[in-house]
Amino acid sequence: MAFQIVFAIILLTGVSFLPESPRWLIKHGYDVEGLRVVSALEAKAVDDPHSITEKNKISDAIAAQAQAKASAKALLKGGKQQHFRRAIVGASTQLFQQIGGCNAVIYYSTVLFEDSIGLETRLALILGGVLSVIYMLFALTSFFLVEKVGRRKLFLIGTFGQGAAMFITFGCLVAPGDQAKKAQNAKGGAVGLFLFIAFFGATWLPLPWLYPAELNSMSVRTQANAISTMTNWLS
């Protein structure tokens, strides 16, 4: 409880120093304040040409989005823009991310190691921590892979990788044998879970958050992204 209180105080202190979004400021007519935030984020003076250019880019983007903005009903239509089709495709990535088994591995890895694979409690706890570290490291690789490899290829690599990892775990758990053999197979099942989280962190973790924003047109992007995010938490 003491740790939670200290953490809450630190969080509130940090948030109190956060600047307002420059996009929000400029959109609501606070151009001077928006320019000040942009220049601070760029570590440059307010009158620096680079700061002014970045601020103008935001202004132009807001104007273009306002000009292209469509009604919420347009999201349910097909036609030339195919808004509905784009929104469904984008939201489907969030659906498949969730039903692929990621949460069973992320949140219940220690339980799986101990109850399903049959490892000792201490070893299960250690492996749960190691799995989280591997998850973090491979999630970081997505920053470098997503632009170099592309979205579609990463989706395919992640799908086949996660599927193969689950088959490895499944095969190790159902393989027949005596107690010693099953204990050996349990290690193979753990390897399958590590492979799964590695492939997931590098591919299916970030892509469903990026893909819908790029897939949907500017006029309905906000509403379509809201639908994809809602799909994530519902599924």
TORGU-297332 format. One record per residue (C-alpha): residue number from 1; residue in three letters; z, y, x. Coordinates in nm, 3 decimals. Example, Ala and Ser with C-alpha at 12.3 -4.5 7.8 and 13.67 -1.06 7.14 Angstrom:
! residues 2
<gulo resi="1" resn="ALA" c3="0.780" c2="-0.450" c1="1.230"/>
<gulo resi="2" resn="SER" c3="0.714" c2="-0.106" c1="1.367"/>
This chain:
! residues 235
<gulo resi="1" resn="MET" c3="0.000" c2="0.000" c1="0.000"/>
<gulo resi="2" resn="ALA" c3="0.087" c2="0.238" c1="0.285"/>
<gulo resi="3" resn="PHE" c3="-0.250" c2="0.173" c1="0.448"/>
<gulo resi="4" resn="GLN" c3="-0.430" c2="0.245" c1="0.121"/>
<gulo resi="5" resn="ILE" c3="-0.246" c2="0.576" c1="0.078"/>
<gulo resi="6" resn="VAL" c3="-0.328" c2="0.684" c1="0.435"/>
<gulo resi="7" resn="PHE" c3="-0.690" c2="0.582" c1="0.389"/>
<gulo resi="8" resn="ALA" c3="-0.711" c2="0.777" c1="0.061"/>
<gulo resi="9" resn="ILE" c3="-0.570" c2="1.088" c1="0.231"/>
<gulo resi="10" resn="ILE" c3="-0.820" c2="1.057" c1="0.517"/>
<gulo resi="11" resn="LEU" c3="-1.104" c2="1.009" c1="0.270"/>
<gulo resi="12" resn="LEU" c3="-1.007" c2="1.311" c1="0.061"/>
<gulo resi="13" resn="THR" c3="-0.972" c2="1.523" c1="0.376"/>
<gulo resi="14" resn="GLY" c3="-1.314" c2="1.419" c1="0.499"/>
<gulo resi="15" resn="VAL" c3="-1.484" c2="1.477" c1="0.163"/>
<gulo resi="16" resn="SER" c3="-1.335" c2="1.826" c1="0.141"/>
<gulo resi="17" resn="PHE" c3="-1.540" c2="1.924" c1="0.448"/>
<gulo resi="18" resn="LEU" c3="-1.868" c2="1.779" c1="0.321"/>
<gulo resi="19" resn="PRO" c3="-2.138" c2="2.040" c1="0.253"/>
<gulo resi="20" resn="GLU" c3="-2.327" c2="2.048" c1="-0.074"/>
<gulo resi="21" resn="SER" c3="-2.669" c2="1.882" c1="-0.072"/>
<gulo resi="22" resn="PRO" c3="-2.934" c2="2.137" c1="0.037"/>
<gulo resi="23" resn="ARG" c3="-3.173" c2="1.991" c1="-0.219"/>
<gulo resi="24" resn="TRP" c3="-2.925" c2="2.053" c1="-0.502"/>
<gulo resi="25" resn="LEU" c3="-2.854" c2="2.406" c1="-0.378"/>
<gulo resi="26" resn="ILE" c3="-3.221" c2="2.501" c1="-0.353"/>
<gulo resi="27" resn="LYS" c3="-3.303" c2="2.339" c1="-0.686"/>
<gulo resi="28" resn="HIS" c3="-3.036" c2="2.551" c1="-0.856"/>
<gulo resi="29" resn="GLY" c3="-3.147" c2="2.876" c1="-0.693"/>
<gulo resi="30" resn="TYR" c3="-2.903" c2="2.893" c1="-0.401"/>
<gulo resi="31" resn="ASP" c3="-3.173" c2="2.929" c1="-0.137"/>
<gulo resi="32" resn="VAL" c3="-2.955" c2="3.110" c1="0.117"/>
<gulo resi="33" resn="GLU" c3="-2.679" c2="2.849" c1="0.094"/>
<gulo resi="34" resn="GLY" c3="-2.939" c2="2.571" c1="0.110"/>
<gulo resi="35" resn="LEU" c3="-3.092" c2="2.718" c1="0.424"/>
<gulo resi="36" resn="ARG" c3="-2.745" c2="2.747" c1="0.578"/>
<gulo resi="37" resn="VAL" c3="-2.675" c2="2.378" c1="0.517"/>
<gulo resi="38" resn="VAL" c3="-3.016" c2="2.275" c1="0.650"/>
<gulo resi="39" resn="SER" c3="-2.966" c2="2.478" c1="0.967"/>
<gulo resi="40" resn="ALA" c3="-2.618" c2="2.330" c1="1.014"/>
<gulo resi="41" resn="LEU" c3="-2.751" c2="1.975" c1="0.976"/>
<gulo resi="42" resn="GLU" c3="-3.025" c2="2.053" c1="1.228"/>
<gulo resi="43" resn="ALA" c3="-2.774" c2="2.223" c1="1.463"/>
<gulo resi="44" resn="LYS" c3="-2.994" c2="2.533" c1="1.473"/>
<gulo resi="45" resn="ALA" c3="-2.964" c2="2.898" c1="1.377"/>
<gulo resi="46" resn="VAL" c3="-3.035" c2="3.009" c1="1.020"/>
<gulo resi="47" resn="ASP" c3="-3.335" c2="3.213" c1="1.135"/>
<gulo resi="48" resn="ASP" c3="-3.475" c2="2.933" c1="1.353"/>
<gulo resi="49" resn="PRO" c3="-3.837" c2="2.850" c1="1.256"/>
<gulo resi="50" resn="HIS" c3="-3.755" c2="2.480" c1="1.237"/>
<gulo resi="51" resn="SER" c3="-3.472" c2="2.538" c1="0.988"/>
<gulo resi="52" resn="ILE" c3="-3.692" c2="2.759" c1="0.773"/>
<gulo resi="53" resn="THR" c3="-3.972" c2="2.501" c1="0.780"/>
<gulo resi="54" resn="GLU" c3="-3.738" c2="2.221" c1="0.672"/>
<gulo resi="55" resn="LYS" c3="-3.600" c2="2.437" c1="0.394"/>
<gulo resi="56" resn="ASN" c3="-3.954" c2="2.518" c1="0.274"/>
<gulo resi="57" resn="LYS" c3="-4.039" c2="2.148" c1="0.270"/>
<gulo resi="58" resn="ILE" c3="-3.749" c2="2.085" c1="0.034"/>
<gulo resi="59" resn="SER" c3="-3.857" c2="2.376" c1="-0.186"/>
<gulo resi="60" resn="ASP" c3="-4.215" c2="2.248" c1="-0.200"/>
<gulo resi="61" resn="ALA" c3="-4.099" c2="1.896" c1="-0.286"/>
<gulo resi="62" resn="ILE" c3="-3.879" c2="2.026" c1="-0.569"/>
<gulo resi="63" resn="ALA" c3="-4.168" c2="2.234" c1="-0.706"/>
<gulo resi="64" resn="ALA" c3="-4.408" c2="1.940" c1="-0.689"/>
<gulo resi="65" resn="GLN" c3="-4.161" c2="1.711" c1="-0.866"/>
<gulo resi="66" resn="ALA" c3="-4.099" c2="1.968" c1="-1.139"/>
<gulo resi="67" resn="GLN" c3="-4.474" c2="2.006" c1="-1.193"/>
<gulo resi="68" resn="ALA" c3="-4.530" c2="1.630" c1="-1.211"/>
<gulo resi="69" resn="LYS" c3="-4.222" c2="1.552" c1="-1.420"/>
<gulo resi="70" resn="ALA" c3="-4.289" c2="1.333" c1="-1.721"/>
<gulo resi="71" resn="SER" c3="-4.078" c2="1.255" c1="-2.026"/>
<gulo resi="72" resn="ALA" c3="-3.848" c2="0.956" c1="-2.034"/>
<gulo resi="73" resn="LYS" c3="-4.084" c2="0.790" c1="-2.284"/>
<gulo resi="74" resn="ALA" c3="-4.357" c2="0.785" c1="-2.020"/>
<gulo resi="75" resn="LEU" c3="-4.156" c2="0.523" c1="-1.835"/>
<gulo resi="76" resn="LEU" c3="-4.221" c2="0.277" c1="-2.118"/>
<gulo resi="77" resn="LYS" c3="-4.597" c2="0.323" c1="-2.114"/>
<gulo resi="78" resn="GLY" c3="-4.877" c2="0.161" c1="-1.921"/>
<gulo resi="79" resn="GLY" c3="-5.199" c2="0.356" c1="-1.909"/>
<gulo resi="80" resn="LYS" c3="-5.349" c2="0.497" c1="-1.595"/>
<gulo resi="81" resn="GLN" c3="-5.020" c2="0.554" c1="-1.414"/>
<gulo resi="82" resn="GLN" c3="-4.864" c2="0.216" c1="-1.503"/>
<gulo resi="83" resn="HIS" c3="-4.513" c2="0.363" c1="-1.503"/>
<gulo resi="84" resn="PHE" c3="-4.361" c2="0.069" c1="-1.689"/>
<gulo resi="85" resn="ARG" c3="-4.518" c2="-0.191" c1="-1.462"/>
<gulo resi="86" resn="ARG" c3="-4.402" c2="-0.009" c1="-1.150"/>
<gulo resi="87" resn="ALA" c3="-4.047" c2="0.025" c1="-1.284"/>
<gulo resi="88" resn="ILE" c3="-4.026" c2="-0.345" c1="-1.374"/>
<gulo resi="89" resn="VAL" c3="-4.160" c2="-0.457" c1="-1.036"/>
<gulo resi="90" resn="GLY" c3="-3.913" c2="-0.231" c1="-0.856"/>
<gulo resi="91" resn="ALA" c3="-3.620" c2="-0.347" c1="-1.070"/>
<gulo resi="92" resn="SER" c3="-3.718" c2="-0.712" c1="-1.022"/>
<gulo resi="93" resn="THR" c3="-3.643" c2="-0.683" c1="-0.651"/>
<gulo resi="94" resn="GLN" c3="-3.284" c2="-0.596" c1="-0.736"/>
<gulo resi="95" resn="LEU" c3="-3.267" c2="-0.890" c1="-0.976"/>
<gulo resi="96" resn="PHE" c3="-3.395" c2="-1.140" c1="-0.721"/>
<gulo resi="97" resn="GLN" c3="-3.166" c2="-0.999" c1="-0.453"/>
<gulo resi="98" resn="GLN" c3="-2.863" c2="-1.075" c1="-0.668"/>
<gulo resi="99" resn="ILE" c3="-2.959" c2="-1.418" c1="-0.802"/>
<gulo resi="100" resn="GLY" c3="-3.059" c2="-1.543" c1="-0.457"/>
<gulo resi="101" resn="GLY" c3="-2.701" c2="-1.640" c1="-0.375"/>
<gulo resi="102" resn="CYS" c3="-2.605" c2="-1.350" c1="-0.148"/>
<gulo resi="103" resn="ASN" c3="-2.275" c2="-1.275" c1="-0.321"/>
<gulo resi="104" resn="ALA" c3="-2.157" c2="-1.635" c1="-0.297"/>
<gulo resi="105" resn="VAL" c3="-2.199" c2="-1.616" c1="0.080"/>
<gulo resi="106" resn="ILE" c3="-2.076" c2="-1.257" c1="0.127"/>
<gulo resi="107" resn="TYR" c3="-1.763" c2="-1.265" c1="-0.090"/>
<gulo resi="108" resn="TYR" c3="-1.670" c2="-1.633" c1="-0.083"/>
<gulo resi="109" resn="SER" c3="-1.772" c2="-1.744" c1="0.265"/>
<gulo resi="110" resn="THR" c3="-1.416" c2="-1.834" c1="0.363"/>
<gulo resi="111" resn="VAL" c3="-1.369" c2="-2.035" c1="0.043"/>
<gulo resi="112" resn="LEU" c3="-1.702" c2="-2.210" c1="0.098"/>
<gulo resi="113" resn="PHE" c3="-1.612" c2="-2.294" c1="0.457"/>
<gulo resi="114" resn="GLU" c3="-1.278" c2="-2.443" c1="0.353"/>
<gulo resi="115" resn="ASP" c3="-1.337" c2="-2.602" c1="0.011"/>
<gulo resi="116" resn="SER" c3="-1.707" c2="-2.691" c1="0.009"/>
<gulo resi="117" resn="ILE" c3="-1.773" c2="-2.757" c1="0.377"/>
<gulo resi="118" resn="GLY" c3="-1.424" c2="-2.891" c1="0.451"/>
<gulo resi="119" resn="LEU" c3="-1.318" c2="-2.683" c1="0.751"/>
<gulo resi="120" resn="GLU" c3="-0.958" c2="-2.604" c1="0.837"/>
<gulo resi="121" resn="THR" c3="-0.810" c2="-2.286" c1="0.688"/>
<gulo resi="122" resn="ARG" c3="-0.773" c2="-2.105" c1="1.022"/>
<gulo resi="123" resn="LEU" c3="-1.126" c2="-2.193" c1="1.132"/>
<gulo resi="124" resn="ALA" c3="-1.260" c2="-2.092" c1="0.790"/>
<gulo resi="125" resn="LEU" c3="-1.096" c2="-1.750" c1="0.822"/>
<gulo resi="126" resn="ILE" c3="-1.234" c2="-1.700" c1="1.172"/>
<gulo resi="127" resn="LEU" c3="-1.584" c2="-1.803" c1="1.067"/>
<gulo resi="128" resn="GLY" c3="-1.564" c2="-1.569" c1="0.767"/>
<gulo resi="129" resn="GLY" c3="-1.501" c2="-1.280" c1="1.005"/>
<gulo resi="130" resn="VAL" c3="-1.781" c2="-1.391" c1="1.236"/>
<gulo resi="131" resn="LEU" c3="-2.017" c2="-1.414" c1="0.940"/>
<gulo resi="132" resn="SER" c3="-1.935" c2="-1.054" c1="0.846"/>
<gulo resi="133" resn="VAL" c3="-2.012" c2="-0.938" c1="1.199"/>
<gulo resi="134" resn="ILE" c3="-2.345" c2="-1.122" c1="1.197"/>
<gulo resi="135" resn="TYR" c3="-2.420" c2="-0.966" c1="0.860"/>
<gulo resi="136" resn="MET" c3="-2.359" c2="-0.619" c1="1.000"/>
<gulo resi="137" resn="LEU" c3="-2.569" c2="-0.676" c1="1.314"/>
<gulo resi="138" resn="PHE" c3="-2.871" c2="-0.810" c1="1.128"/>
<gulo resi="139" resn="ALA" c3="-2.843" c2="-0.534" c1="0.867"/>
<gulo resi="140" resn="LEU" c3="-2.882" c2="-0.286" c1="1.153"/>
<gulo resi="141" resn="THR" c3="-3.205" c2="-0.453" c1="1.263"/>
<gulo resi="142" resn="SER" c3="-3.363" c2="-0.358" c1="0.930"/>
<gulo resi="143" resn="PHE" c3="-3.376" c2="0.004" c1="1.047"/>
<gulo resi="144" resn="PHE" c3="-3.622" c2="-0.103" c1="1.316"/>
<gulo resi="145" resn="LEU" c3="-3.808" c2="-0.376" c1="1.128"/>
<gulo resi="146" resn="VAL" c3="-3.882" c2="-0.209" c1="0.796"/>
<gulo resi="147" resn="GLU" c3="-4.143" c2="0.034" c1="0.930"/>
<gulo resi="148" resn="LYS" c3="-4.282" c2="-0.193" c1="1.198"/>
<gulo resi="149" resn="VAL" c3="-4.320" c2="-0.512" c1="0.992"/>
<gulo resi="150" resn="GLY" c3="-4.372" c2="-0.368" c1="0.645"/>
<gulo resi="151" resn="ARG" c3="-4.206" c2="-0.425" c1="0.310"/>
<gulo resi="152" resn="ARG" c3="-4.408" c2="-0.720" c1="0.179"/>
<gulo resi="153" resn="LYS" c3="-4.385" c2="-0.924" c1="0.500"/>
<gulo resi="154" resn="LEU" c3="-4.010" c2="-0.868" c1="0.522"/>
<gulo resi="155" resn="PHE" c3="-3.971" c2="-0.983" c1="0.160"/>
<gulo resi="156" resn="LEU" c3="-4.163" c2="-1.302" c1="0.242"/>
<gulo resi="157" resn="ILE" c3="-3.978" c2="-1.366" c1="0.569"/>
<gulo resi="158" resn="GLY" c3="-3.643" c2="-1.316" c1="0.397"/>
<gulo resi="159" resn="THR" c3="-3.734" c2="-1.540" c1="0.105"/>
<gulo resi="160" resn="PHE" c3="-3.846" c2="-1.832" c1="0.319"/>
<gulo resi="161" resn="GLY" c3="-3.559" c2="-1.781" c1="0.565"/>
<gulo resi="162" resn="GLN" c3="-3.290" c2="-1.772" c1="0.298"/>
<gulo resi="163" resn="GLY" c3="-3.445" c2="-2.069" c1="0.120"/>
<gulo resi="164" resn="ALA" c3="-3.455" c2="-2.275" c1="0.439"/>
<gulo resi="165" resn="ALA" c3="-3.094" c2="-2.182" c1="0.516"/>
<gulo resi="166" resn="MET" c3="-2.976" c2="-2.298" c1="0.174"/>
<gulo resi="167" resn="PHE" c3="-3.166" c2="-2.627" c1="0.211"/>
<gulo resi="168" resn="ILE" c3="-2.992" c2="-2.681" c1="0.546"/>
<gulo resi="169" resn="THR" c3="-2.650" c2="-2.626" c1="0.390"/>
<gulo resi="170" resn="PHE" c3="-2.737" c2="-2.843" c1="0.090"/>
<gulo resi="171" resn="GLY" c3="-2.869" c2="-3.124" c1="0.309"/>
<gulo resi="172" resn="CYS" c3="-2.563" c2="-3.123" c1="0.530"/>
<gulo resi="173" resn="LEU" c3="-2.320" c2="-3.131" c1="0.237"/>
<gulo resi="174" resn="VAL" c3="-2.486" c2="-3.419" c1="0.049"/>
<gulo resi="175" resn="ALA" c3="-2.570" c2="-3.632" c1="0.354"/>
<gulo resi="176" resn="PRO" c3="-2.391" c2="-3.970" c1="0.336"/>
<gulo resi="177" resn="GLY" c3="-2.156" c2="-4.098" c1="0.607"/>
<gulo resi="178" resn="ASP" c3="-1.797" c2="-4.166" c1="0.699"/>
<gulo resi="179" resn="GLN" c3="-1.528" c2="-3.899" c1="0.742"/>
<gulo resi="180" resn="ALA" c3="-1.626" c2="-3.822" c1="1.102"/>
<gulo resi="181" resn="LYS" c3="-1.992" c2="-3.793" c1="1.004"/>
<gulo resi="182" resn="LYS" c3="-1.911" c2="-3.561" c1="0.717"/>
<gulo resi="183" resn="ALA" c3="-1.702" c2="-3.340" c1="0.947"/>
<gulo resi="184" resn="GLN" c3="-2.001" c2="-3.315" c1="1.179"/>
<gulo resi="185" resn="ASN" c3="-2.230" c2="-3.236" c1="0.887"/>
<gulo resi="186" resn="ALA" c3="-1.991" c2="-2.959" c1="0.778"/>
<gulo resi="187" resn="LYS" c3="-2.077" c2="-2.772" c1="1.095"/>
<gulo resi="188" resn="GLY" c3="-2.444" c2="-2.790" c1="1.003"/>
<gulo resi="189" resn="GLY" c3="-2.359" c2="-2.653" c1="0.658"/>
<gulo resi="190" resn="ALA" c3="-2.183" c2="-2.359" c1="0.821"/>
<gulo resi="191" resn="VAL" c3="-2.489" c2="-2.292" c1="1.036"/>
<gulo resi="192" resn="GLY" c3="-2.696" c2="-2.274" c1="0.719"/>
<gulo resi="193" resn="LEU" c3="-2.468" c2="-2.003" c1="0.579"/>
<gulo resi="194" resn="PHE" c3="-2.494" c2="-1.803" c1="0.901"/>
<gulo resi="195" resn="LEU" c3="-2.874" c2="-1.828" c1="0.891"/>
<gulo resi="196" resn="PHE" c3="-2.874" c2="-1.718" c1="0.528"/>
<gulo resi="197" resn="ILE" c3="-2.670" c2="-1.403" c1="0.591"/>
<gulo resi="198" resn="ALA" c3="-2.879" c2="-1.318" c1="0.898"/>
<gulo resi="199" resn="PHE" c3="-3.206" c2="-1.333" c1="0.703"/>
<gulo resi="200" resn="PHE" c3="-3.052" c2="-1.153" c1="0.406"/>
<gulo resi="201" resn="GLY" c3="-2.909" c2="-0.868" c1="0.613"/>
<gulo resi="202" resn="ALA" c3="-3.240" c2="-0.799" c1="0.785"/>
<gulo resi="203" resn="THR" c3="-3.462" c2="-0.825" c1="0.477"/>
<gulo resi="204" resn="TRP" c3="-3.338" c2="-0.855" c1="0.119"/>
<gulo resi="205" resn="LEU" c3="-3.033" c2="-0.635" c1="0.169"/>
<gulo resi="206" resn="PRO" c3="-3.212" c2="-0.299" c1="0.224"/>
<gulo resi="207" resn="LEU" c3="-3.556" c2="-0.359" c1="0.073"/>
<gulo resi="208" resn="PRO" c3="-3.466" c2="-0.350" c1="-0.300"/>
<gulo resi="209" resn="TRP" c3="-3.313" c2="-0.004" c1="-0.247"/>
<gulo resi="210" resn="LEU" c3="-3.617" c2="0.129" c1="-0.061"/>
<gulo resi="211" resn="TYR" c3="-3.907" c2="-0.037" c1="-0.242"/>
<gulo resi="212" resn="PRO" c3="-3.858" c2="0.103" c1="-0.596"/>
<gulo resi="213" resn="ALA" c3="-3.832" c2="0.460" c1="-0.466"/>
<gulo resi="214" resn="GLU" c3="-4.165" c2="0.421" c1="-0.287"/>
<gulo resi="215" resn="LEU" c3="-4.332" c2="0.226" c1="-0.567"/>
<gulo resi="216" resn="ASN" c3="-4.262" c2="0.460" c1="-0.859"/>
<gulo resi="217" resn="SER" c3="-4.447" c2="0.784" c1="-0.907"/>
<gulo resi="218" resn="MET" c3="-4.271" c2="1.113" c1="-0.852"/>
<gulo resi="219" resn="SER" c3="-4.278" c2="1.207" c1="-1.221"/>
<gulo resi="220" resn="VAL" c3="-4.048" c2="0.919" c1="-1.327"/>
<gulo resi="221" resn="ARG" c3="-3.890" c2="0.823" c1="-0.996"/>
<gulo resi="222" resn="THR" c3="-3.537" c2="0.927" c1="-1.092"/>
<gulo resi="223" resn="GLN" c3="-3.535" c2="0.727" c1="-1.417"/>
<gulo resi="224" resn="ALA" c3="-3.706" c2="0.424" c1="-1.260"/>
<gulo resi="225" resn="ASN" c3="-3.460" c2="0.418" c1="-0.971"/>
<gulo resi="226" resn="ALA" c3="-3.174" c2="0.436" c1="-1.221"/>
<gulo resi="227" resn="ILE" c3="-3.314" c2="0.128" c1="-1.396"/>
<gulo resi="228" resn="SER" c3="-3.345" c2="-0.066" c1="-1.069"/>
<gulo resi="229" resn="THR" c3="-2.989" c2="0.025" c1="-0.969"/>
<gulo resi="230" resn="MET" c3="-2.860" c2="-0.075" c1="-1.312"/>
<gulo resi="231" resn="THR" c3="-3.043" c2="-0.407" c1="-1.275"/>
<gulo resi="232" resn="ASN" c3="-2.864" c2="-0.470" c1="-0.947"/>
<gulo resi="233" resn="TRP" c3="-2.517" c2="-0.439" c1="-1.095"/>
<gulo resi="234" resn="LEU" c3="-2.599" c2="-0.617" c1="-1.422"/>
<gulo resi="235" resn="SER" c3="-2.734" c2="-0.920" c1="-1.239"/>
